[in-house]
Each structure stands twice: as C-alpha cells, then as structure tokens.
C-alpha cells in the first residue's frame, strides 16, 4: 500500500502543471492529405531538426524544445505560472513555417497563420496537446540571369519553379530599376517543354503538387533607347496559395542591359 500511495502522490505532482504538446510536420498534402491546414494526415512526414521556443508574457525564454524524430514536442508549465505564452517555431535550415493549429485557444493573438508564431493564455489546470505546426521545404525559383540587348530587340530568360506542396502558384514581376524609365516591356510566358521556348502568356494561378516543376520564360523587349547607357533590372515574384502574404522574391534580380544603337 505504501508503494501505491507514493505512486499516486507522484502523479498528482505531475498533473499540477499544464502540459503543452504537439507535433511539427511537413504539411505538404502528401498521400491525400490537405496541404497547409496544420492537421497531419495522409503520408505527411515529421519535420526533422526543428526547434520550438516558448516565451513568457515579457518575452523571456521559458523553454526551447528540440523536436523529436517523430515530430513531437512537449513542455510542462509550472502550476504557478500566470500569463500568456508564445510559441515560436524555428524550422530546420531550408524549411519555412506554413501552418499553425491555434484556432479556439484562449486569448489567441495570431498575426499570421503562416509564420509559425502565435500567443495564447493557457487556462489554469488545462492541458493543450494539439499545438501542431506545419513546415515546408522552401520552394525555389531558379536560373537568375543577366542579358544584353539593343534597341528593338527581345531577350527571353528561362526560369524554373520547384513546388514543395499542393496548392496553386501565380507569377508576377517587379521592376527594381529602369534607365530610362518606360523603355522596356516585360511579359511572362509558359514553357511547357522546359526548353526555353515561350508558349502562351502566363496568367492566373497554376495548380501544383509537391515535386512539380513549372517552367516559364521572362521576355524583355527594349524600345528605342537612344545613345548612352540604359538598363533594366527585374525580379520574378511568386504568389503562393497558402494565404494573403506579400509576394516573395524567389530569385536574385535578373537584369537586361541595353546597348545604344551604332552610328
């Protein structure tokens, strides 16, 4: 009986705190799962080498947990702790946060459901065991380039987008610099053969799944420039389907430098 009493007392001490727990996983929609929903299902796998920082009301570090190989993490708040806690995901190099299972938490403050950070106020005597977070390998837009053209010429610059989850992606461009202003025209084209030959103008969202490659061509046309140096620097942008985030620069700027006409 003495041994049983001691076991009961030890359990009572463990349940005096509040347990925070969850898992970090690759929320890419594999195996029929829904991508970016913070619910692990289908063939979605655990995230490797991620860490989770738990911050107090004043921003102090309460704990830093290394996520286990199965994606799980856990922390017990002391029963005496009063105030908010902030969960802050630190993904492995090459990964980005994508989703948070935070709906319905008391006192929730969540500026973005895709940044891996949210704050809530744990109720006394209550465990929270489904604080799951999703990550993705960062998608890539490759083949940054520089080309030179003369007035009236056109240059086509190839790019490839490598998708890492299910969803849609849209493409756009941003002019970083242009000299003289208004001397160039730019258009995006689909490249279904991935051979640098532009096909139809690229408009609207493109459906993708993890592992898909979308090939596109950025076509830059130079108008009449006149003598003297002229240049334009443009940057392809991507708009993912996982939420209202600003466009993300997916490659370093590409440039088009125009040569003045001879004579």
C-alpha positions in Angstrom: 0.0 0.0 0.0 2.9 2.4 0.8 4.2 2.0 -2.7 0.8 2.7 -4.2 0.4 5.8 -2.1 3.8 7.1 -3.3 2.8 6.5 -7.0 -0.4 8.4 -6.6 1.4 11.3 -5.0 3.9 11.5 -7.8 1.1 11.6 -10.4 -0.6 14.3 -8.5 2.5 16.4 -8.7 2.9 15.9 -12.4 -0.6 17.0 -13.2 -0.2 20.2 -11.1 1.3 21.9 -14.1 -0.2 22.4 -17.6 1.2 20.4 -20.4 1.8 22.0 -23.8 2.4 19.5 -26.6 2.1 18.9 -30.3 4.0 18.0 -33.4 5.9 19.6 -36.2 5.4 18.0 -39.6 5.7 18.6 -43.3 2.3 20.0 -44.2 2.6 19.4 -48.0 -0.7 17.5 -48.7 1.1 14.1 -49.5 -0.9 11.0 -49.6 -4.3 12.6 -50.0 -3.9 15.0 -47.0 -4.9 18.6 -47.1 -1.9 20.9 -47.5 -1.3 23.9 -45.2 -4.1 23.0 -42.8 -1.9 22.2 -39.7 -3.6 18.7 -39.4 -1.2 15.8 -40.0 -2.8 13.1 -42.2 -2.2 11.0 -45.3 1.5 10.5 -45.9 2.7 13.7 -44.4 6.0 13.2 -42.5 7.6 14.6 -39.4 9.8 17.6 -39.6 13.5 17.0 -38.8 15.8 19.2 -36.8 13.1 21.8 -36.0 13.1 23.6 -32.6 10.3 25.3 -30.7 10.9 28.4 -28.5 8.3 29.0 -25.7 8.3 32.6 -24.5 6.7 34.2 -21.5 4.5 37.3 -21.3 7.5 39.6 -21.0 9.3 37.9 -23.9 11.6 35.9 -21.7 12.6 32.4 -22.8 10.7 29.8 -20.8 12.0 26.8 -22.7 13.5 25.7 -26.0 12.5 22.3 -27.2 14.2 20.2 -29.9 11.5 18.4 -31.8 11.8 14.6 -31.6 12.4 12.4 -34.7 8.6 11.6 -34.8 7.9 15.3 -34.9 6.6 15.5 -31.3 7.4 18.1 -28.6 6.1 18.6 -25.1 6.6 21.1 -22.2 5.0 21.4 -18.7 4.3 24.9 -17.5 4.6 25.3 -13.7 1.2 25.5 -11.9 2.4 28.8 -10.5 2.9 30.4 -14.0 0.4 33.1 -14.8 0.2 35.0 -18.2 0.5 34.4 -21.9 2.9 32.1 -23.7 4.2 32.5 -27.2 5.1 29.5 -29.4 7.8 30.4 -31.9 8.9 27.7 -34.4 12.5 27.6 -35.6 12.4 25.4 -38.6 15.4 23.4 -39.9 17.6 25.2 -42.5 15.9 25.2 -45.9 12.4 24.9 -44.4 9.8 27.6 -43.9 6.7 27.7 -41.5 3.4 27.2 -43.3 0.6 26.4 -40.8 -0.5 26.6 -37.1 -3.2 24.7 -35.2 -4.2 27.5 -33.0 -7.9 28.0 -33.6 -10.0 28.3 -30.4 -7.1 28.9 -28.0 -8.0 31.3 -25.1 -6.7 34.8 -25.6 -5.3 34.0 -29.0 -3.1 36.5 -30.8 -2.0 35.3 -34.2 -1.0 38.0 -36.7 -0.4 35.4 -39.5 -1.4 31.7 -39.6 1.7 31.0 -41.7 4.6 32.4 -39.8 5.0 29.7 -37.1 4.3 32.1 -34.2 1.3 32.6 -32.0 0.4 33.7 -28.5 -2.3 32.5 -26.1 -3.2 32.4 -22.4 -3.3 28.8 -21.0 -6.2 28.3 -18.6 -5.5 27.0 -15.1 -5.4 23.2 -14.9 -5.8 22.7 -18.6 -3.5 20.8 -21.0 -3.1 21.8 -24.6 -2.0 18.7 -26.6 -2.7 19.6 -30.2 -0.4 22.6 -30.7 0.7 21.4 -34.1 2.8 23.4 -36.6 3.5 22.7 -40.3 6.6 23.4 -42.3 7.6 23.1 -46.0 10.9 22.9 -47.8 11.2 26.4 -49.3 10.0 26.5 -52.9 12.6 27.7 -55.4 12.6 29.8 -58.5 15.9 29.2 -60.2 18.2 30.5 -63.0 18.9 34.1 -62.2 20.4 35.6 -65.4 21.8 38.8 -67.0 21.5 39.5 -70.7 22.4 42.4 -73.1 20.1 43.6 -75.9 20.0 46.6 -78.3 17.0 48.9 -79.1 14.2 47.0 -80.7 15.4 43.6 -79.6 13.9 41.0 -77.4 15.6 38.7 -74.9 14.0 35.6 -73.3 15.2 34.5 -69.8 14.3 31.0 -68.6 13.2 30.2 -65.0 12.0 27.1 -63.2 9.7 27.0 -60.2 10.1 23.9 -57.9 6.9 23.3 -55.9 7.2 21.7 -52.5 3.4 21.3 -51.6 0.0 21.0 -53.1 -1.8 24.3 -54.0 -1.6 27.0 -56.6 1.1 29.5 -57.5 0.9 32.7 -59.5 3.8 34.6 -61.1 4.5 38.3 -61.5 7.4 40.6 -61.9 8.7 43.6 -60.1 10.9 46.3 -61.7 13.8 47.0 -59.4 15.3 49.7 -61.6 14.9 51.1 -65.1 17.0 53.6 -67.1 15.5 55.4 -68.9 12.0 54.9 -67.4 9.5 53.2 -69.6 12.0 52.0 -72.2 11.3 48.3 -71.7 8.3 45.9 -71.8 8.2 42.7 -69.9 5.9 39.6 -70.2 5.7 36.1 -68.7 5.2 33.1 -70.8 4.5 29.4 -70.1 7.3 27.0 -71.2 5.6 23.5 -71.2 8.6 21.9 -72.8 11.1 23.4 -70.3 13.3 24.2 -73.2 13.3 28.0 -73.1 10.7 28.3 -75.9 7.9 30.6 -74.8 4.4 29.3 -75.5 1.2 31.1 -74.2 1.2 34.1 -72.0 1.3 33.0 -68.3 -1.7 34.3 -66.4 -3.7 33.1 -63.5 -2.9 30.5 -60.9 -1.1 27.3 -61.8 -2.1 24.1 -59.8 0.9 22.2 -58.4 1.7 19.3 -56.0 5.0 18.6 -54.2 7.7 17.8 -56.7 6.2 19.6 -59.7 8.3 21.9 -61.8 6.8 24.9 -63.6 8.9 26.3 -66.4 8.4 29.9 -67.5 10.1 32.5 -69.7 10.5 36.2 -68.8 10.5 38.1 -72.1 12.0 41.6 -72.0 11.7 43.9 -75.0 13.8 47.1 -75.5 12.2 50.1 -77.1 14.1 53.0 -78.7 16.7 54.0 -76.2 18.9 56.4 -77.9 22.6 56.9 -77.2 24.1 56.3 -73.8 23.9 53.5 -71.3 20.5 52.0 -70.4 19.5 49.2 -68.2 16.5 47.4 -66.5 16.6 45.1 -63.6 13.5 42.9 -62.9 12.8 40.3 -60.3 10.4 37.4 -60.8 7.9 37.0 -57.9 5.7 34.2 -56.7 2.3 34.3 -55.0 1.6 31.0 -53.1 -1.9 29.8 -52.4 -1.4 29.4 -48.6 -2.6 32.9 -47.6 -2.6 36.6 -48.1 1.2 37.2 -47.8 3.2 39.7 -49.7 4.9 38.5 -52.9 8.1 36.6 -52.2 11.2 37.3 -54.2 12.1 33.8 -55.3 15.4 34.6 -57.1 18.0 37.2 -57.2 17.3 40.0 -59.7 17.8 39.3 -63.3 18.9 42.1 -65.5 18.6 43.3 -69.1 21.2 45.8 -70.2 20.5 47.5 -73.5 23.3 48.7 -75.8 22.9 52.0 -77.6 22.5 51.7 -81.4 25.5 52.2 -83.6 26.1 55.2 -85.9 
